[in-house]
Amino acid sequence: MEIKTYNLTDTEFNEIKKIVFDFTGISLSDTKKALVISRLSKRLRKLNMNSFLEYLDFLKGNRDEVFFVINSITTNHTMFYRESNQFQTLKKKILPEILEYKKKKKDNRIRIWSSACSSGEEVYTILFELFEFFNGSIPSDLDLKVLGSDIDTNVLKKAKSGIYASDELRGIELTILNKYFNKIHDNKYSVKQIIKNYAVFSKINLVYDDFKFKNLVDILFCRNVVIYFNSETKRKVYEKFHKIMADLSYLFSGHAESLFNYNDMFSFVEKSIYRKV
């Protein structure tokens, strides 16, 4: 049986680009046209549509379908212990400093935000390292929460489940795997509930949502996200981050990203790690 193929004109592609930008702030480059065709053609076939023009008419006023488009074409590449050197700095330098500062202020709250957490690997990696820092158990007098957010509702469902196939656990040492996962099938593992108790997941749009947090954020991870924003949107997002971060707080960025244009808000600590100013 011949698989139906679709042509996406430049005009139609520009309409899709505008929809994605209007809802997410993500600027799709022209090089993403082939990706859009690949990922949405399956949807057109499923809906028995004849063209992208027909699909664009279907999108008008259909908010659920717009989110399907966003979920389909946003990149969700992630892994446990990605850019692992950052977690060493977190554990050896930043956590001790923040905890000492909090102790002096008699503040027992630690808030960490993984702002584009995808399927949750970053959130759980942070928590594994926190548990290791505290020798396997979070102190009872420490009020700790790690928030994981994303715009993709599908990956957030997986993050909340904490269930991963064995091939998704690359980068995890065997000792960490044995401590913090339960094997549930031959090739699937579940993050233990004792870890999940400290994680909260929520859908947040970094560009358009207001960040209404009860407590200020001490450590913020925003890695490999702002590279998809234009310069105006980048500054807008960093300004929003700055407002909800504590006086002594740190931002972790991706290795391909730089905050040197935002030194009015963040000072360089080491590669991809910045302190709020």
N, C-alpha and C positions, 0 to 999 in steps of 0.2 A: 504493500500500500504506500502510495506516494505521500510524503509529509508536506503539507501546505506551507509555503514560505511567503514572507511579507516584505514589501518595500516600505522603507520609512523615508519620506522626503525631508529635505532640510527644514521646510516650514513646519512639518509635523514634529520633527525633532526639537525645534525651537519652542514649540508649545509645551512639550513634555519637560524641557529644561526649565521653562518658566513655572510650571506647576510645582516641580521639585524645589526650586528656589523659593517660591512663595510660601511653601509649607515647611521647609527645613532650613533655608539659608544656604544650602549646598549649591555651589556653582558647578554644574556638569560641563566639562570641556568637550570640544568637538570630537576628541579622541574616544569618548564614551559612547558614540553612536552605535557601534557594533555591539557593545555590551547591552545597550537598551533593546536593540532588535532581538538579541539572543534571549534575554531574560523575559521579555514581554510577549514574544511570539507564541510561547506555550499557552499563555493566558488567552490570546486571541483565538487560538485553535480550540481551547476548552469552551470558550463562549460562542464558538461557531461564527466568528466574525470574518469578514472578507478583507478588511484593511485597517490600518492604523487610524485613518480618518474616521471610520465607524467607531473605533475604540475611543477616540478623543471625544466624540459626541456622547458616548456612554459615560465618560468621566465627568462631564459637566453636571455639577450638583450632586455627584455621588461620592461623598466624603470617604466612605468605607473603601471604595475602589481606589481612590487617591492614595490611601494609606497602603493598599496592596502594592501599588506602583513603587512607593517609597521603600517598603520592605523588600521589594524584589531587586531594586537596583542599588541600594546602599550597600557598601562593602562592609562585611563583618569578619574580617580576618583577625583572629586573635589566638592566643595560646597561653597556657600556664607559664609563669616565669618569663614572659616576654621581656627583653631588655633587663635581664636578671641583675645586672650591676646596680640598678636603681633600688632594688629591694634590699641589697646589702647596705646601701647608704641609708635607706629608711630605718633599718634595724640597728645599725651601728652608730649612726650619728643623729638622725632627726628625731626618732622616738625618744631617746634619752634626754635630748634637749627640751622637747615639748613636755615630757613628763615632769622634768625638774621645774620648768616654768609653771606648770599647772599646780604642782605641789606648793610652790610659794604663794600662789593666788588662792589656794584652797579650793580648787576647781577639779572635780573628779571626772569631768566629761571629755571624751575624745571623739571627735566626729571626722570621719574620712569619707570622701566622695569620689567614686569612680564614675566620671561623668559621661562616658561612652562605653559602657561595660560589655556591650554585645551579649554573648551567651554566658557571661559570669565568671570567666576564668580569671580576670584581673581582680575581681572582688575576693574570690576565694584564695588567690595567691597572697593578697594582702593579709587576709585573716590567718593563713598558715604561718606567715612570718610573724604576726603578732603573737600567736600561740607559742611559736618557737622562742620568741623574745622573752615571754613569761614562763618558759620551761613547761609548756604544755597545758597551762590553765590560766585563763584571764582572771585577775584578782577580783574578788567579789565586790570590792568597793570602787571598782572602775566602771563608769558608765560609758560603755563603748558601743558605737554603731557604725557600720560601714554601709553607705548607700550606694547602690548600683543603679544607674539610669541609662536609658537609650531611647531613641525614637522608634526603634523597630520592636513592635509588640511580640513578634514571633520569637526573637532571640531572648526577650525578657522571660517568656514562658519557660524556656530551657534553663535560663539562669536560676529562676526560682526553684525548678526541680532539682538542680544540682546533680543531674545524671549525665555521665559522659562515657562515650565508647573508649575502649582501651587505646585506640590510635590517637585520641584527642588528649591523652595524658602525657605526651612526649614533653620532656623538660622537667618532669617531676621526679625527684629522687625516690628510690624505693622506700626509704624510711618515712618520708612524708606521705607517700601513698598508703603505706600500712597504718600510719597513725590517724589519718584524717579522712579516709574513704572506706566504705563498705563495698565489697564485691557483691553485686546483685544478680549478675548473669555471667556467662562465660567471657563475654567481652564488654560488660558494662559495670561501671562503678558509680556509687552515689556518695556525695560529700556527707559526712556525718552530721547529725542534727546538732551536735554541740557547736559546730562551726556555723551552721546555717542560722542558729539562734541570734547571731550578731549581725546578720545581713538583712538589708531591706532593699527591695527592688521597686522601681517606679518609672513610668514613661515620662521623660522630660525632653522638651525641645530646647536646646541650648540657645537658640537664636530668639525664639518668639515667646517662650514661657517666662514668667516671673519666678525667681527662686525664693520661695517663701519658706525658709527653714527656721525652725524654732531656735536652733543653736548655730553659732558660727562654725565654719569648717576649719579644721586644723591642718588637714592634708588633703590636697585635691589632685587627682589624676585626670589629665585630659591629654591623652596620647594619640597621635595620628588621626586627629579630627579636624583641627583648624586649617590644615593644608587644603581642605575642600572648600574653604570660605574665601571670599574676596577680602581685600584689605580693610574695607569699612566694616564688614561683618566680624572680622577677627577682633578688631578693637572693641566693638560692641560687646562681644562675648567676654573678652578679658576684663573689661570694665565691670561687667556683671559678676564675674568671679571675684574680683577685688573687693566688691561691696559685701560679699557674704563670707569672706575669709577672716579668721581671727587675727589679732595683732601679730602674734608669732605663728606663722603658718607657711606652708610650702606647697608649690605647684610642680607637679611632674609632667613634663611634656614628652612628645615623641622625639626620637633621635634626628628626624628629618625636619624638626621644627625649631624655631628660634624666637625668643622673646626680647631680643635686643632692641627692637623698635618700641618696646613697652616698658622701658626702664624707669618710667615715672610711676609704675605700679609694681614691678618685680625686679629684684636684683639677682644676678647670676651667682649660683653656688658651685655647681659643677655641671658638666654636660647634661642638658635636659632636665636640670633641677633648679628651681628658682624660689626665692624667698619674697614674701610680700613686703613692700616698703610703704 
